[in-house]
Amino acid sequence: MAEGILIAAAVLIFCGIVFGVLRLILGRTVVDRVVAVDMLTVISISLIALYAHVAGRFIYLDVALVYGVLSFLAVLAVARYLERGI
Amino acid sequence: MRDLFVYLLCGSILVSGILAVRLDGVMAAMVSGGLASLFAAICYVLLGAPDVAMTEASIGSGLSTLIFLYAIRRTTAAGE
């Protein structure tokens, strides 16, 4: 049961990364690419958390925490710049 | 499972780097460069180096994007 859930999560994360990179390649405007980067950030945080559970090393969760705090700042700065400049 | 994700992330780093070189707009190229740094940080975690990944996530993806934004703003204000 738990094994199946982990495999399903891994497959979903894999497809999410593939589609996010496709959106980055095909994106027509800058806003599309920024949204794709934001989505890939969330997907990668979930990938780090999944790998922390699979590997059994919970120090990896700290990386996910730091990443969740910092990556949101970069996307916020880009969005603010696109809207009206810093 | 880990090797498959490492291969996928390496391919994504390659695609992001190529896009950062080939894209037209400066903003889109900057976003693609930040994404390459993001994938590199996850790759470090999967290869077993969480401290390197934390540094890469904070400096490479967070700080360098902000510095690039500041530089773009200054240069466009001087050019126009």
Backbone of each chain as nested JSON, in Angstrom:
{
  "chains": [
    {"id": "A", "residues": [
      {"number": 1, "name": "MET", "atoms": {"N": [0.83, -1.204, 0.0], "CA": [0.0, 0.0, 0.0], "C": [0.863, 1.252, 0.0]}},
      {"number": 2, "name": "ALA", "atoms": {"N": [1.763, 1.34, 0.989], "CA": [2.625, 2.529, 1.072], "C": [3.572, 2.602, -0.118]}},
      {"number": 3, "name": "GLU", "atoms": {"N": [4.024, 1.424, -0.544], "CA": [4.921, 1.384, -1.716], "C": [4.216, 1.92, -2.963]}},
      {"number": 4, "name": "GLY", "atoms": {"N": [2.943, 1.517, -3.12], "CA": [2.187, 1.993, -4.276], "C": [1.981, 3.496, -4.251]}},
      {"number": 5, "name": "ILE", "atoms": {"N": [1.729, 4.031, -3.068], "CA": [1.544, 5.487, -2.964], "C": [2.829, 6.213, -3.321]}},
      {"number": 6, "name": "LEU", "atoms": {"N": [3.979, 5.679, -2.862], "CA": [5.258, 6.327, -3.181], "C": [5.546, 6.283, -4.674]}},
      {"number": 7, "name": "ILE", "atoms": {"N": [5.239, 5.133, -5.299], "CA": [5.487, 5.021, -6.743], "C": [4.577, 5.97, -7.515]}},
      {"number": 8, "name": "ALA", "atoms": {"N": [3.299, 6.073, -7.078], "CA": [2.37, 6.997, -7.748], "C": [2.844, 8.434, -7.61]}},
      {"number": 9, "name": "ALA", "atoms": {"N": [3.36, 8.792, -6.407], "CA": [3.863, 10.153, -6.211], "C": [5.073, 10.416, -7.091]}},
      {"number": 10, "name": "ALA", "atoms": {"N": [5.949, 9.408, -7.228], "CA": [7.129, 9.583, -8.071], "C": [6.747, 9.776, -9.527]}},
      {"number": 11, "name": "VAL", "atoms": {"N": [5.753, 9.0, -9.991], "CA": [5.31, 9.138, -11.384], "C": [4.696, 10.516, -11.624]}},
      {"number": 12, "name": "LEU", "atoms": {"N": [3.885, 10.975, -10.659], "CA": [3.247, 12.287, -10.808], "C": [4.292, 13.405, -10.822]}},
      {"number": 13, "name": "ILE", "atoms": {"N": [5.31, 13.297, -9.956], "CA": [6.351, 14.325, -9.927], "C": [7.15, 14.31, -11.233]}},
      {"number": 14, "name": "PHE", "atoms": {"N": [7.418, 13.099, -11.742], "CA": [8.138, 12.98, -13.018], "C": [7.369, 13.675, -14.139]}},
      {"number": 15, "name": "CYS", "atoms": {"N": [6.062, 13.365, -14.252], "CA": [5.247, 13.994, -15.307], "C": [5.161, 15.502, -15.094]}},
      {"number": 16, "name": "GLY", "atoms": {"N": [5.109, 15.944, -13.84], "CA": [5.041, 17.377, -13.57], "C": [6.281, 18.103, -14.037]}},
      {"number": 17, "name": "ILE", "atoms": {"N": [7.451, 17.488, -13.79], "CA": [8.69, 18.131, -14.24], "C": [8.743, 18.184, -15.762]}},
      {"number": 18, "name": "VAL", "atoms": {"N": [8.335, 17.074, -16.418], "CA": [8.374, 17.039, -17.884], "C": [7.466, 18.115, -18.481]}},
      {"number": 19, "name": "PHE", "atoms": {"N": [6.23, 18.217, -17.957], "CA": [5.298, 19.203, -18.51], "C": [5.708, 20.626, -18.184]}},
      {"number": 20, "name": "GLY", "atoms": {"N": [6.312, 20.821, -17.007], "CA": [6.786, 22.163, -16.666], "C": [7.905, 22.623, -17.579]}},
      {"number": 21, "name": "VAL", "atoms": {"N": [8.834, 21.701, -17.888], "CA": [9.924, 22.067, -18.802], "C": [9.371, 22.309, -20.206]}},
      {"number": 22, "name": "LEU", "atoms": {"N": [8.341, 21.526, -20.592], "CA": [7.707, 21.76, -21.899], "C": [7.078, 23.148, -21.963]}},
      {"number": 23, "name": "ARG", "atoms": {"N": [6.438, 23.542, -20.857], "CA": [5.846, 24.893, -20.828], "C": [6.942, 25.957, -20.91]}},
      {"number": 24, "name": "LEU", "atoms": {"N": [8.077, 25.667, -20.289], "CA": [9.192, 26.61, -20.356], "C": [9.713, 26.727, -21.783]}},
      {"number": 25, "name": "ILE", "atoms": {"N": [9.763, 25.602, -22.497], "CA": [10.268, 25.649, -23.877], "C": [9.267, 26.344, -24.789]}},
      {"number": 26, "name": "LEU", "atoms": {"N": [7.975, 25.983, -24.647], "CA": [6.969, 26.48, -25.588], "C": [6.424, 27.853, -25.229]}},
      {"number": 27, "name": "GLY", "atoms": {"N": [6.747, 28.334, -23.991], "CA": [6.088, 29.535, -23.498], "C": [6.245, 30.737, -24.39]}},
      {"number": 28, "name": "ARG", "atoms": {"N": [5.157, 31.402, -24.67], "CA": [5.215, 32.522, -25.599], "C": [5.687, 33.796, -24.906]}},
      {"number": 29, "name": "THR", "atoms": {"N": [5.164, 34.054, -23.724], "CA": [5.535, 35.297, -23.047], "C": [6.4, 34.995, -21.822]}},
      {"number": 30, "name": "VAL", "atoms": {"N": [6.91, 36.062, -21.223], "CA": [7.737, 35.898, -20.019], "C": [6.898, 35.385, -18.857]}},
      {"number": 31, "name": "VAL", "atoms": {"N": [5.625, 35.818, -18.813], "CA": [4.775, 35.434, -17.689], "C": [4.544, 33.924, -17.668]}},
      {"number": 32, "name": "ASP", "atoms": {"N": [4.401, 33.319, -18.858], "CA": [4.277, 31.861, -18.928], "C": [5.476, 31.171, -18.3]}},
      {"number": 33, "name": "ARG", "atoms": {"N": [6.642, 31.698, -18.612], "CA": [7.862, 31.056, -18.105], "C": [8.006, 31.269, -16.603]}},
      {"number": 34, "name": "VAL", "atoms": {"N": [7.596, 32.432, -16.128], "CA": [7.684, 32.669, -14.682], "C": [6.743, 31.735, -13.931]}},
      {"number": 35, "name": "VAL", "atoms": {"N": [5.545, 31.544, -14.463], "CA": [4.598, 30.634, -13.822], "C": [5.113, 29.202, -13.878]}},
      {"number": 36, "name": "ALA", "atoms": {"N": [5.758, 28.826, -14.994], "CA": [6.344, 27.487, -15.096], "C": [7.442, 27.293, -14.058]}},
      {"number": 37, "name": "VAL", "atoms": {"N": [8.255, 28.323, -13.84], "CA": [9.321, 28.223, -12.832], "C": [8.73, 28.104, -11.441]}},
      {"number": 38, "name": "ASP", "atoms": {"N": [7.649, 28.832, -11.179], "CA": [6.995, 28.746, -9.872], "C": [6.439, 27.344, -9.632]}},
      {"number": 39, "name": "MET", "atoms": {"N": [5.812, 26.773, -10.671], "CA": [5.262, 25.423, -10.564], "C": [6.374, 24.405, -10.355]}},
      {"number": 40, "name": "LEU", "atoms": {"N": [7.481, 24.568, -11.079], "CA": [8.595, 23.631, -10.93], "C": [9.228, 23.738, -9.544]}},
      {"number": 41, "name": "THR", "atoms": {"N": [9.174, 24.923, -8.946], "CA": [9.686, 25.073, -7.583], "C": [8.876, 24.225, -6.61]}},
      {"number": 42, "name": "VAL", "atoms": {"N": [7.552, 24.316, -6.707], "CA": [6.696, 23.539, -5.807], "C": [6.901, 22.043, -6.039]}},
      {"number": 43, "name": "ILE", "atoms": {"N": [7.009, 21.649, -7.317], "CA": [7.208, 20.232, -7.628], "C": [8.543, 19.746, -7.078]}},
      {"number": 44, "name": "SER", "atoms": {"N": [9.571, 20.594, -7.155], "CA": [10.875, 20.15, -6.674], "C": [10.914, 20.069, -5.151]}},
      {"number": 45, "name": "ILE", "atoms": {"N": [10.169, 20.944, -4.471], "CA": [10.085, 20.823, -3.017], "C": [9.444, 19.483, -2.642]}},
      {"number": 46, "name": "SER", "atoms": {"N": [8.387, 19.108, -3.375], "CA": [7.754, 17.82, -3.087], "C": [8.681, 16.658, -3.428]}},
      {"number": 47, "name": "LEU", "atoms": {"N": [9.515, 16.83, -4.47], "CA": [10.467, 15.764, -4.814], "C": [11.503, 15.582, -3.704]}},
      {"number": 48, "name": "ILE", "atoms": {"N": [11.977, 16.703, -3.139], "CA": [12.96, 16.606, -2.055], "C": [12.333, 15.937, -0.829]}},
      {"number": 49, "name": "ALA", "atoms": {"N": [11.073, 16.298, -0.53], "CA": [10.405, 15.688, 0.616], "C": [10.186, 14.198, 0.397]}},
      {"number": 50, "name": "LEU", "atoms": {"N": [9.814, 13.825, -0.827], "CA": [9.62, 12.397, -1.137], "C": [10.927, 11.63, -1.003]}},
      {"number": 51, "name": "TYR", "atoms": {"N": [12.018, 12.237, -1.467], "CA": [13.292, 11.533, -1.395], "C": [13.787, 11.445, 0.048]}},
      {"number": 52, "name": "ALA", "atoms": {"N": [13.452, 12.447, 0.87], "CA": [13.809, 12.377, 2.287], "C": [13.122, 11.195, 2.955]}},
      {"number": 53, "name": "HIS", "atoms": {"N": [11.878, 10.917, 2.552], "CA": [11.181, 9.764, 3.12], "C": [11.744, 8.454, 2.591]}},
      {"number": 54, "name": "VAL", "atoms": {"N": [12.034, 8.417, 1.285], "CA": [12.515, 7.173, 0.689], "C": [13.899, 6.811, 1.224]}},
      {"number": 55, "name": "ALA", "atoms": {"N": [14.787, 7.842, 1.305], "CA": [16.145, 7.574, 1.763], "C": [16.222, 7.445, 3.283]}},
      {"number": 56, "name": "GLY", "atoms": {"N": [15.184, 7.929, 3.996], "CA": [15.2, 7.825, 5.441], "C": [16.129, 8.808, 6.127]}},
      {"number": 57, "name": "ARG", "atoms": {"N": [16.526, 9.856, 5.414], "CA": [17.418, 10.864, 6.008], "C": [16.649, 12.176, 6.095]}},
      {"number": 58, "name": "PHE", "atoms": {"N": [16.289, 12.545, 7.31], "CA": [15.381, 13.676, 7.45], "C": [16.106, 15.012, 7.47]}},
      {"number": 59, "name": "ILE", "atoms": {"N": [17.425, 15.011, 7.322], "CA": [18.153, 16.267, 7.152], "C": [17.802, 16.896, 5.803]}},
      {"number": 60, "name": "TYR", "atoms": {"N": [17.321, 16.085, 4.872], "CA": [16.949, 16.617, 3.561], "C": [15.726, 17.533, 3.647]}},
      {"number": 61, "name": "LEU", "atoms": {"N": [14.924, 17.341, 4.679], "CA": [13.744, 18.195, 4.809], "C": [14.135, 19.645, 5.073]}},
      {"number": 62, "name": "ASP", "atoms": {"N": [15.322, 19.86, 5.683], "CA": [15.792, 21.229, 5.896], "C": [16.04, 21.929, 4.57]}},
      {"number": 63, "name": "VAL", "atoms": {"N": [16.571, 21.177, 3.616], "CA": [16.795, 21.761, 2.292], "C": [15.473, 22.19, 1.67]}},
      {"number": 64, "name": "ALA", "atoms": {"N": [14.458, 21.338, 1.803], "CA": [13.145, 21.684, 1.258], "C": [12.581, 22.933, 1.928]}},
      {"number": 65, "name": "LEU", "atoms": {"N": [12.843, 23.044, 3.235], "CA": [12.348, 24.206, 3.985], "C": [13.011, 25.492, 3.509]}},
      {"number": 66, "name": "VAL", "atoms": {"N": [14.343, 25.461, 3.417], "CA": [15.084, 26.64, 2.948], "C": [14.664, 26.996, 1.526]}},
      {"number": 67, "name": "TYR", "atoms": {"N": [14.459, 25.969, 0.723], "CA": [14.082, 26.217, -0.653], "C": [12.698, 26.839, -0.753]}},
      {"number": 68, "name": "GLY", "atoms": {"N": [11.78, 26.372, 0.066], "CA": [10.441, 26.935, 0.051], "C": [10.402, 28.383, 0.491]}},
      {"number": 69, "name": "VAL", "atoms": {"N": [11.303, 28.759, 1.41], "CA": [11.32, 30.153, 1.856], "C": [11.946, 31.05, 0.786]}},
      {"number": 70, "name": "LEU", "atoms": {"N": [13.043, 30.589, 0.177], "CA": [13.826, 31.493, -0.664], "C": [13.331, 31.59, -2.101]}},
      {"number": 71, "name": "SER", "atoms": {"N": [12.863, 30.485, -2.663], "CA": [12.52, 30.515, -4.081], "C": [11.294, 31.381, -4.325]}},
      {"number": 72, "name": "PHE", "atoms": {"N": [10.433, 31.472, -3.322], "CA": [9.236, 32.286, -3.463], "C": [9.611, 33.772, -3.562]}},
      {"number": 73, "name": "LEU", "atoms": {"N": [10.732, 34.145, -2.93], "CA": [11.182, 35.539, -3.004], "C": [11.595, 35.922, -4.423]}},
      {"number": 74, "name": "ALA", "atoms": {"N": [12.285, 35.01, -5.105], "CA": [12.756, 35.314, -6.458], "C": [11.576, 35.514, -7.411]}},
      {"number": 75, "name": "VAL", "atoms": {"N": [10.597, 34.612, -7.322], "CA": [9.423, 34.731, -8.204], "C": [8.644, 36.002, -7.891]}},
      {"number": 76, "name": "LEU", "atoms": {"N": [8.585, 36.337, -6.604], "CA": [7.882, 37.566, -6.2], "C": [8.589, 38.801, -6.764]}},
      {"number": 77, "name": "ALA", "atoms": {"N": [9.924, 38.806, -6.715], "CA": [10.672, 39.948, -7.238], "C": [10.489, 40.085, -8.746]}},
      {"number": 78, "name": "VAL", "atoms": {"N": [10.491, 38.962, -9.451], "CA": [10.297, 39.012, -10.905], "C": [8.9, 39.516, -11.238]}},
      {"number": 79, "name": "ALA", "atoms": {"N": [7.89, 39.032, -10.49], "CA": [6.516, 39.471, -10.749], "C": [6.367, 40.964, -10.494]}},
      {"number": 80, "name": "ARG", "atoms": {"N": [6.995, 41.443, -9.412], "CA": [6.907, 42.872, -9.109], "C": [7.613, 43.717, -10.164]}},
      {"number": 81, "name": "TYR", "atoms": {"N": [8.733, 43.202, -10.664], "CA": [9.451, 43.915, -11.717], "C": [8.619, 43.985, -12.988]}},
      {"number": 82, "name": "LEU", "atoms": {"N": [7.965, 42.868, -13.336], "CA": [7.157, 42.856, -14.562], "C": [5.966, 43.786, -14.442]}},
      {"number": 83, "name": "GLU", "atoms": {"N": [5.471, 43.942, -13.227], "CA": [4.263, 44.748, -13.068], "C": [4.564, 46.243, -13.142]}},
      {"number": 84, "name": "ARG", "atoms": {"N": [5.54, 46.713, -12.354], "CA": [5.765, 48.155, -12.343], "C": [7.208, 48.541, -12.059]}},
      {"number": 85, "name": "GLY", "atoms": {"N": [8.143, 47.613, -12.121], "CA": [9.526, 47.953, -11.823], "C": [9.79, 47.934, -10.338]}},
      {"number": 86, "name": "ILE", "atoms": {"N": [11.057, 47.721, -9.963], "CA": [11.395, 47.617, -8.535], "C": [11.362, 48.994, -7.883]}}
    ]},
    {"id": "B", "residues": [
      {"number": 1, "name": "MET", "atoms": {"N": [14.826, 4.382, -8.796], "CA": [14.048, 5.614, -8.901], "C": [14.976, 6.828, -8.894]}},
      {"number": 2, "name": "ARG", "atoms": {"N": [16.03, 6.751, -8.048], "CA": [16.893, 7.925, -7.916], "C": [17.636, 8.212, -9.209]}},
      {"number": 3, "name": "ASP", "atoms": {"N": [18.136, 7.161, -9.865], "CA": [18.906, 7.371, -11.093], "C": [18.042, 7.978, -12.187]}},
      {"number": 4, "name": "LEU", "atoms": {"N": [16.781, 7.534, -12.258], "CA": [15.87, 8.072, -13.278], "C": [15.658, 9.569, -13.073]}},
      {"number": 5, "name": "PHE", "atoms": {"N": [15.469, 9.971, -11.804], "CA": [15.27, 11.392, -11.528], "C": [16.541, 12.19, -11.778]}},
      {"number": 6, "name": "VAL", "atoms": {"N": [17.7, 11.588, -11.502], "CA": [18.953, 12.309, -11.766], "C": [19.127, 12.538, -13.261]}},
      {"number": 7, "name": "TYR", "atoms": {"N": [18.78, 11.51, -14.069], "CA": [18.871, 11.699, -15.517], "C": [17.906, 12.779, -16.002]}},
      {"number": 8, "name": "LEU", "atoms": {"N": [16.682, 12.751, -15.478], "CA": [15.687, 13.753, -15.876], "C": [16.147, 15.157, -15.509]}},
      {"number": 9, "name": "LEU", "atoms": {"N": [16.723, 15.295, -14.297], "CA": [17.149, 16.629, -13.856], "C": [18.349, 17.105, -14.65]}},
      {"number": 10, "name": "CYS", "atoms": {"N": [19.245, 16.182, -15.017], "CA": [20.397, 16.588, -15.839], "C": [19.936, 17.06, -17.207]}},
      {"number": 11, "name": "GLY", "atoms": {"N": [18.969, 16.343, -17.789], "CA": [18.412, 16.799, -19.065], "C": [17.725, 18.14, -18.937]}},
      {"number": 12, "name": "SER", "atoms": {"N": [17.063, 18.372, -17.812], "CA": [16.386, 19.654, -17.615], "C": [17.382, 20.787, -17.437]}},
      {"number": 13, "name": "ILE", "atoms": {"N": [18.518, 20.511, -16.771], "CA": [19.565, 21.531, -16.645], "C": [20.092, 21.903, -18.026]}},
      {"number": 14, "name": "LEU", "atoms": {"N": [20.262, 20.88, -18.862], "CA": [20.751, 21.121, -20.23], "C": [19.77, 21.98, -21.018]}},
      {"number": 15, "name": "VAL", "atoms": {"N": [18.462, 21.626, -20.943], "CA": [17.442, 22.39, -21.668], "C": [17.383, 23.838, -21.161]}},
      {"number": 16, "name": "SER", "atoms": {"N": [17.47, 24.014, -19.842], "CA": [17.417, 25.369, -19.281], "C": [18.614, 26.198, -19.707]}},
      {"number": 17, "name": "GLY", "atoms": {"N": [19.79, 25.583, -19.748], "CA": [20.973, 26.316, -20.193], "C": [20.895, 26.73, -21.637]}},
      {"number": 18, "name": "ILE", "atoms": {"N": [20.42, 25.795, -22.483], "CA": [20.285, 26.127, -23.904], "C": [19.27, 27.242, -24.093]}},
      {"number": 19, "name": "LEU", "atoms": {"N": [18.149, 27.172, -23.337], "CA": [17.134, 28.229, -23.446], "C": [17.68, 29.568, -22.957]}},
      {"number": 20, "name": "ALA", "atoms": {"N": [18.495, 29.538, -21.896], "CA": [19.044, 30.791, -21.376], "C": [19.966, 31.447, -22.396]}},
      {"number": 21, "name": "VAL", "atoms": {"N": [20.599, 30.644, -23.236], "CA": [21.464, 31.231, -24.262], "C": [20.643, 31.68, -25.458]}},
      {"number": 22, "name": "ARG", "atoms": {"N": [19.63, 30.883, -25.831], "CA": [18.961, 31.091, -27.11], "C": [17.767, 32.038, -27.061]}},
      {"number": 23, "name": "LEU", "atoms": {"N": [17.198, 32.28, -25.872], "CA": [15.97, 33.079, -25.828], "C": [16.25, 34.544, -26.163]}},
      {"number": 24, "name": "ASP", "atoms": {"N": [15.213, 35.223, -26.628], "CA": [15.382, 36.6, -27.085], "C": [15.399, 37.594, -25.935]}},
      {"number": 25, "name": "GLY", "atoms": {"N": [14.358, 37.549, -25.102], "CA": [14.232, 38.548, -24.058], "C": [15.219, 38.323, -22.921]}},
      {"number": 26, "name": "VAL", "atoms": {"N": [15.634, 39.397, -22.277], "CA": [16.58, 39.296, -21.165], "C": [15.906, 38.657, -19.954]}},
      {"number": 27, "name": "MET", "atoms": {"N": [14.632, 39.029, -19.724], "CA": [13.927, 38.491, -18.568], "C": [13.73, 36.979, -18.672]}},
      {"number": 28, "name": "ALA", "atoms": {"N": [13.345, 36.525, -19.863], "CA": [13.135, 35.085, -20.039], "C": [14.437, 34.325, -19.879]}},
      {"number": 29, "name": "ALA", "atoms": {"N": [15.525, 34.887, -20.362], "CA": [16.822, 34.232, -20.211], "C": [17.232, 34.164, -18.747]}},
      {"number": 30, "name": "MET", "atoms": {"N": [16.92, 35.222, -17.998], "CA": [17.256, 35.231, -16.574], "C": [16.442, 34.172, -15.814]}},
      {"number": 31, "name": "VAL", "atoms": {"N": [15.162, 34.053, -16.162], "CA": [14.317, 33.054, -15.511], "C": [14.819, 31.646, -15.815]}},
      {"number": 32, "name": "SER", "atoms": {"N": [15.254, 31.426, -17.079], "CA": [15.773, 30.108, -17.432], "C": [17.076, 29.809, -16.698]}},
      {"number": 33, "name": "GLY", "atoms": {"N": [17.911, 30.82, -16.515], "CA": [19.144, 30.605, -15.764], "C": [18.875, 30.258, -14.312]}},
      {"number": 34, "name": "GLY", "atoms": {"N": [17.867, 30.907, -13.717], "CA": [17.491, 30.555, -12.35], "C": [16.947, 29.15, -12.242]}},
      {"number": 35, "name": "LEU", "atoms": {"N": [16.251, 28.711, -13.298], "CA": [15.706, 27.355, -13.284], "C": [16.819, 26.316, -13.354]}},
      {"number": 36, "name": "ALA", "atoms": {"N": [17.877, 26.596, -14.1], "CA": [19.021, 25.669, -14.143], "C": [19.632, 25.514, -12.758]}},
      {"number": 37, "name": "SER", "atoms": {"N": [19.696, 26.618, -12.018], "CA": [20.221, 26.564, -10.655], "C": [19.301, 25.757, -9.734]}},
      {"number": 38, "name": "LEU", "atoms": {"N": [17.992, 25.899, -9.949], "CA": [17.012, 25.125, -9.161], "C": [17.213, 23.627, -9.36]}},
      {"number": 39, "name": "PHE", "atoms": {"N": [17.331, 23.215, -10.646], "CA": [17.494, 21.787, -10.923], "C": [18.828, 21.273, -10.39]}},
      {"number": 40, "name": "ALA", "atoms": {"N": [19.86, 22.12, -10.422], "CA": [21.152, 21.705, -9.882], "C": [21.057, 21.461, -8.384]}},
      {"number": 41, "name": "ALA", "atoms": {"N": [20.264, 22.304, -7.678], "CA": [20.107, 22.112, -6.241], "C": [19.421, 20.782, -5.937]}},
      {"number": 42, "name": "ILE", "atoms": {"N": [18.383, 20.438, -6.716], "CA": [17.713, 19.147, -6.465], "C": [18.652, 17.994, -6.776]}},
      {"number": 43, "name": "CYS", "atoms": {"N": [19.463, 18.168, -7.809], "CA": [20.424, 17.128, -8.187], "C": [21.408, 16.882, -7.043]}},
      {"number": 44, "name": "TYR", "atoms": {"N": [21.84, 17.954, -6.379], "CA": [22.763, 17.794, -5.256], "C": [22.109, 17.026, -4.121]}},
      {"number": 45, "name": "VAL", "atoms": {"N": [20.821, 17.296, -3.88], "CA": [20.13, 16.552, -2.825], "C": [20.071, 15.066, -3.168]}},
      {"number": 46, "name": "LEU", "atoms": {"N": [19.712, 14.768, -4.423], "CA": [19.582, 13.361, -4.81], "C": [20.934, 12.655, -4.796]}},
      {"number": 47, "name": "LEU", "atoms": {"N": [22.016, 13.394, -5.0], "CA": [23.339, 12.763, -4.981], "C": [23.948, 12.742, -3.589]}},
      {"number": 48, "name": "GLY", "atoms": {"N": [23.192, 13.249, -2.579], "CA": [23.641, 13.077, -1.207], "C": [24.478, 14.197, -0.644]}},
      {"number": 49, "name": "ALA", "atoms": {"N": [24.245, 15.443, -1.074], "CA": [24.983, 16.577, -0.524], "C": [24.01, 17.68, -0.139]}},
      {"number": 50, "name": "PRO", "atoms": {"N": [23.321, 17.551, 1.005], "CA": [22.284, 18.533, 1.339], "C": [22.832, 19.925, 1.673]}},
      {"number": 51, "name": "ASP", "atoms": {"N": [24.077, 20.008, 2.195], "CA": [24.608, 21.338, 2.515], "C": [24.942, 22.122, 1.249]}},
      {"number": 52, "name": "VAL", "atoms": {"N": [25.504, 21.432, 0.267], "CA": [25.761, 22.09, -1.017], "C": [24.456, 22.53, -1.672]}},
      {"number": 53, "name": "ALA", "atoms": {"N": [23.427, 21.688, -1.531], "CA": [22.133, 22.02, -2.12], "C": [21.526, 23.241, -1.458]}},
      {"number": 54, "name": "MET", "atoms": {"N": [21.709, 23.349, -0.129], "CA": [21.149, 24.511, 0.564], "C": [21.836, 25.801, 0.115]}},
      {"number": 55, "name": "THR", "atoms": {"N": [23.156, 25.743, -0.039], "CA": [23.887, 26.919, -0.511], "C": [23.496, 27.28, -1.932]}},
      {"number": 56, "name": "GLU", "atoms": {"N": [23.355, 26.27, -2.772], "CA": [22.975, 26.518, -4.167], "C": [21.573, 27.11, -4.242]}},
      {"number": 57, "name": "ALA", "atoms": {"N": [20.671, 26.623, -3.388], "CA": [19.3, 27.124, -3.427], "C": [19.239, 28.568, -2.962]}},
      {"number": 58, "name": "SER", "atoms": {"N": [20.028, 28.906, -1.932], "CA": [19.921, 30.271, -1.406], "C": [20.674, 31.269, -2.275]}},
      {"number": 59, "name": "ILE", "atoms": {"N": [21.878, 30.924, -2.702], "CA": [22.679, 31.872, -3.472], "C": [22.349, 31.8, -4.953]}},
      {"number": 60, "name": "GLY", "atoms": {"N": [22.401, 30.59, -5.509], "CA": [22.251, 30.458, -6.961], "C": [20.878, 30.834, -7.454]}},
      {"number": 61, "name": "SER", "atoms": {"N": [19.847, 30.359, -6.751], "CA": [18.5, 30.59, -7.252], "C": [17.869, 31.844, -6.664]}},
      {"number": 62, "name": "GLY", "atoms": {"N": [18.192, 32.177, -5.407], "CA": [17.56, 33.34, -4.796], "C": [18.312, 34.626, -5.043]}},
      {"number": 63, "name": "LEU", "atoms": {"N": [19.583, 34.645, -4.625], "CA": [20.328, 35.905, -4.62], "C": [20.719, 36.34, -6.033]}},
      {"number": 64, "name": "SER", "atoms": {"N": [21.158, 35.366, -6.854], "CA": [21.651, 35.757, -8.178], "C": [20.522, 36.279, -9.054]}},
      {"number": 65, "name": "THR", "atoms": {"N": [19.302, 35.739, -8.871], "CA": [18.166, 36.249, -9.633], "C": [17.869, 37.697, -9.263]}},
      {"number": 66, "name": "LEU", "atoms": {"N": [17.95, 37.988, -7.951], "CA": [17.701, 39.368, -7.515], "C": [18.781, 40.312, -8.044]}},
      {"number": 67, "name": "ILE", "atoms": {"N": [20.039, 39.857, -8.034], "CA": [21.126, 40.712, -8.531], "C": [20.985, 40.937, -10.032]}},
      {"number": 68, "name": "PHE", "atoms": {"N": [20.572, 39.888, -10.749], "CA": [20.319, 40.043, -12.192], "C": [19.206, 41.056, -12.448]}},
      {"number": 69, "name": "LEU", "atoms": {"N": [18.136, 40.975, -11.634], "CA": [17.033, 41.927, -11.785], "C": [17.509, 43.36, -11.579]}},
      {"number": 70, "name": "TYR", "atoms": {"N": [18.313, 43.544, -10.527], "CA": [18.832, 44.874, -10.225], "C": [19.698, 45.38, -11.373]}},
      {"number": 71, "name": "ALA", "atoms": {"N": [20.545, 44.488, -11.917], "CA": [21.425, 44.882, -13.028], "C": [20.626, 45.219, -14.277]}},
      {"number": 72, "name": "ILE", "atoms": {"N": [19.576, 44.431, -14.547], "CA": [18.737, 44.709, -15.725], "C": [18.057, 46.059, -15.576]}},
      {"number": 73, "name": "ARG", "atoms": {"N": [17.572, 46.33, -14.366], "CA": [16.88, 47.604, -14.156], "C": [17.847, 48.777, -14.336]}},
      {"number": 74, "name": "ARG", "atoms": {"N": [19.052, 48.655, -13.782], "CA": [20.008, 49.749, -13.893], "C": [20.446, 49.978, -15.331]}},
      {"number": 75, "name": "THR", "atoms": {"N": [20.723, 48.893, -16.07], "CA": [21.237, 49.058, -17.429], "C": [20.162, 49.567, -18.375]}},
      {"number": 76, "name": "THR", "atoms": {"N": [18.919, 49.123, -18.208], "CA": [17.871, 49.631, -19.095], "C": [17.566, 51.097, -18.789]}},
      {"number": 77, "name": "ALA", "atoms": {"N": [17.665, 51.493, -17.507], "CA": [17.439, 52.895, -17.174], "C": [18.556, 53.771, -17.737]}},
      {"number": 78, "name": "ALA", "atoms": {"N": [19.786, 53.24, -17.789], "CA": [20.88, 54.026, -18.345], "C": [20.819, 54.069, -19.858]}},
      {"number": 79, "name": "GLY", "atoms": {"N": [20.295, 52.976, -20.488], "CA": [20.323, 52.906, -21.944], "C": [19.25, 53.757, -22.593]}},
      {"number": 80, "name": "GLU", "atoms": {"N": [18.118, 53.917, -21.912], "CA": [17.004, 54.613, -22.539], "C": [17.046, 56.133, -22.29]}}
    ]}
  ]
}
